[in-house]
Amino acid sequence: MVQQLTINGGQGPYPVIVGPGAFMAHIPQIAGDYGRIVIVTNETIAPLFGEDLRDALPNSNLIVLPDGEAYKTLDTVRAIYDGMLATGANRGTLVLGLGGGVIGDMAGFAAATFMRGVDYLQAPTTLLAMVDASIGGKVGVNLPQGKNLVGAFKDPVAVVADTDTLETLMRLKPLEYTYGMAEVIKAGLLRDPWLLDYPRSGSQEEMVARAIRVKAHFVEKDRLEQGVRAYLNLGHTFAHAIEKVSKHEAAHGLAVGIGLAAAARLSWRLGLADWDLVQQVVNRLEGWNLMHMNYWDPDAIWEAMRHDKKWRDGVSRFVLLRGIGDPVLVEDVAREDVIAVLDDMMPPME
């Protein structure tokens, strides 16, 4: 069953369409008013969905990028600009981001900045992108110093999440689906405990839609992340640092899972939550195999955190939990508390 939600963005409301067959049923209609369409995708997604979508959209061209977080850079965005110019893109062009979170972020950033801004349509193909990266209008790229340090807020004209792509994802890249569950669990911890019991609790479409509603709740209250939207960073201060220290050996979703466990442990260590909360969080993460880690130096992780854009003037800021559905932002957390949590979690050095 296709579900349609509405998100109130900075430039007005836009639809989020979730369900099987959504790409072909809805994208041609949404894109029909544009004289030129640029589909930005990667080398994995292009033969699976990109070529069929190009054929269904008159006046469209594919820009195919390398696949992976390592390519989420300004150099790759420059390649998008070059490809757009080569196809005759102008201020009336629609950029369609087809792929996971990396493609969504880069295509959105290119749309936000090309000729001072063109329209953008999100077509996420991974669970992580559907429930998190495509919602809320954040776009950007990484720098060597840290994740998403260059970016913008760019609302799409629509988000179309075709859940049929998840069947392909589970067949070809099962770990990618598993890693997306980290963001679903995060949404459950922040606001909707129903999500913590998926898949026992309902359909895939319902799970995606409910996780999107959680993110939309915080985004609509605080589009520019000056207040409660920061709660969506639960686990992410740890996760981004782990990604950097591991040189992206730890994929984003896996790092978020580990980060959620670390945030729960830190909440307990600081006296905010009971140990029962830590056990609940860890049990759900282990159920999805989201607690697998190698040894990463806790001191290096702390140093990587110092470039986290959520910190202010070198003062640490962590989203923690007093309980399920009860997040809190805590500032000036002591280094020794963070290191102690990481030391307890890390496997022995090999």
N, C-alpha and C positions, 0 to 999 in steps of 0.2 A: 504494500500500500504506500502510495506517495503522500508525504506530509509536506505542507508548506507553512513555514514560520515567517515572521516579519521582524526584522531588527531595525530599530530606530538609530540610524547612524548620524554622523555629523552633518551630512548633506541631505538628510531626509531618510525615510524608510526604504529598505530594500528587501527583496524576498530571499529566503533560503529554502530550496526545494530538495527534499531527501526522499529517495526511493529507487526501486529497480527501474531501469530503462529511462532514467531522468535525462541523460544527455541528449538522446535523439528526440525525446518527446518535448523538451523545453528549450534547449540552447538555440536551435534554428529560429524559433519564434522570438526569443530575447535579442538575438544578434541580427535579426532581419532588417532593422532600420539602418545598419551601418554599411557604408559603401566599401569599406575595406576592413578585414579582420586579420590580425596576426595571432596565430596560435603558438604560444611558447611552451615547449615540452622538453623531455629528455629522450635519450637514445633508447631507454627501456620502454617508455610509455608510447613513443611515436608509432611503432608498428602495432601495438595492442589497441590503441584507441585514437591516436592522433590522426592517422591517415584517413580513417572512416569519417572522423569529424570534419576534417578538411574537405572531403568529398561532399559532405552534406551542407557545407556553408559556401555559397558562391562568394567569389572575391576574397578567399582566405588563403593564407600562406603559413607554412610550418617553419618555425625556428627551432632546431633540435640542438640541445645542449648536452654536454657530458652529464652523467648521472652521479650524484653524490654530494655530501656536505662540503667536501674539500673544494668544490667549484662554486660555492656561494660567496663570490668575491666581486669586487668592482671590475675586475678584468672581464668576468663573464657578463656582467651587465653591459659593459661596453660592446661586447659581441651582440647582445640583444639590440642595442641602439643601431649598430651597423646593419644588422639583418632587417630591422624595421625600415631604415632609410633605403636599403636595396630593393625593398618591395613597394616603395612609394608611399609609405605611411605618412599621415598628416594628422592634424588636430582632430579630425573626425574619425580616426581609426579606433577600433576596439581591440584591446589586448586581452586575449583569453589565456589564462594560466592553467595548463592542464598537467597535473602531476601531484606530487606530494608537497610537503611544507617548503622544501628548498625551492622548487619551481614557483610555488605561490608567492613566496617572499621576493624572489628576484623579478618575476614578471610584474608583480605589483609595484615594486620600486621603479622599474623601468617605466611603467605606465604613469606613476606619480611625477616623474621627472622629464619624460620625453616631451619636448615642446611645451614645457611647464604644466603638463598634465593632460592625459587622454583617458577615456573610459576603460574600465577594467572589469572582467568577468572571471570569477573563480570557479574552476571545475576540478575539485580535489579528487584524487584517485586512491588515497591511502586513508586508513582509519584515523591516523594521527592528524592528517590535514583536515579531514572532515569535521572532527570534533573540536579542533583547537586552532590550527594555523590559519584556516580560511575564514575564521570568525573574528571580527573586531577591528579589521582595517589596519593592523600593523604590518608593514612591509620593510624589507631592508636586507643588508648583507653583512657578512662578518669582516673583521679586520684581524690581522695576526694577533693583536692584543686581546681579542675577545669576540663573543657572538653578538651580532645585531647592533654593532656600535654605530653603524651608518644606516639611517632609515627614515621613514616618514609614516604618517597616518594617511591611508588611502582607502576609502570605502569602495567596495565593488558595486556595480550596478545590480548584481545578483550573485548568489552562490548556488551552484547546482551540483549536488552530491549524488552520483549514481551508485547505489549500493551494489549493483552487479559487478562493479570493478573490484569490490572486496573479495568476491569469489575468485577472481583471477589472482588477486594478491595472495590469498590464502594458499592457492595452488602453486604459484611460482615463487613467492617470497613469504613463507609462513611467519618468519621472524618479524617482518615488517608489520603484519597484522598484530602479532603479540605486543610489539613495542607501542602500537597505538593504544593498547589497553591501559597503558600507564596514565594517559590523559583522561581516559574514562574513569579510572579509579580516583584520580585527582578531583574530577568533577563530583564524584560521589562523596568524597571526604569534605568538600567545600559546602555542598548544598543538597545533594540528592542521594540518600543512602540506598535507594532502589538500584542504582548503578553498581553498587558494590556486590550485588548478588547476581549480576548478569554472568552467564547466559541462562541461569535457572529462571530468571524473572521476566523474560519476554523476548520479542523479536529483535533482529539486528537493526531494522529501521527504527524501531522504538528506542533502542539503546542510543543510536546516533542522534536522533532528534532530542532526546532528553539531555544528553551531554551538551549539545549545542545550546539548549535553553539555559543551562547553568552558566555557560560563558556569556551568553547574551544578557543575562541578568546583571552581571557585573559591568559589562561593556556599556550598556545603556545608562547605567548610573554614573559612569566615570570614563568617558571615551578616551581622554588624554592621559589616563593613569596618574591622576593627582591624588587619588584616595583609594576607594575600595577595590578598584580594578587590580591593584597590586596583589590582592589575595590570589589571583590567578597564577602568581609566581610561586605558589606552594611547591617546594621541592626543587625549583629551578635554579636557585643560587648554588646549591650543591651540584645540580646536573650540569650546568654550563661549565663549571670549573672542572668537573670530571671529564667532560668531553675534551676540553683543552689539554688537560694533563695526559689523558690517554691518547692524544693525537687522533681523536675520533675513532679509536678502536671501540670505545663504548658509543654505540649509536644513541641518538637523542632520546628515543623512547626508553631504552634501557637505563640511560643515565637519569631520566626523570623518575623511573621506578626506584632506583637506588636513592635518589634525592628525597623522595617521599618518605622512605624508611628513615633516612638521616634526620629529616625534619621532625618526624614523630619521636625519634630518640632524643633529639635536642629539646623538644617540648617537654618530655618527661624529665630530662636532666635539670631543666630550669624550673621545675615544679608547676608547670602549666597543666599537665595532663597526667593521668594515671598510666601505669605500665600496661594495663589492659588495652589502651588505645594503641600502643606500640605493637602489641601482639595482633590486634585486629588488622592493622595496616600491613604488617609483615606477612601474615597469613594470606591475605588477598594478593599481595605481590608475588609470593612464592607460588600461589596457585596458577599464576600466569607466567612463571619462570622469569620474573623480572628482578631477581635478586642475585643473578650471576655476576660476579665481579672478579677481576684480577687485583693484584696489589697495586695501588696507586698511592704515592707518598702523600700523607695528610698535610705535611708542611707545604708541599707544592700546590695542593688543592686550595689551601688557605690563601697562598700568594695569588693564585689565579682568580680567586673571589674578589680580590682588591680592585680588579678592573670591571666588576659587575656594575652595569649602568644604574642599578637600583640603589647602590650605596651613595651616600651624600658626604662629600668632603672627607672621605676615608672612614666614615662611620658605618659599621656593618648594619645591614637590615635583613631580617629573615621573616618570612611568613611561616608561622607555626600554628599549632592546633591546641585549643583547650578541650576539644572533643570533636566528634563528627558533626559537621555543620556549624562549627564555631571557630573560624580562623581568627588570628590576631597578628598584627605586624609588630615585631619586637626589634628595637634599635640597640646598637652598642653591645651586641653579644660578645662576650670575651673570647679571645682567640683560644684560650685553654679549654673552654667548653666545647668549641667546635672540633678542635683537635682530638679531644677525648672521645667524642662521638665517632669520629672517623677511625680512630685507633681501634675502637671496639668492633667496628664493622669489617675492617679489612682482613682478608685472609693472610696467612703467613707469607712472607717474602720467599720466593723460590730461589 
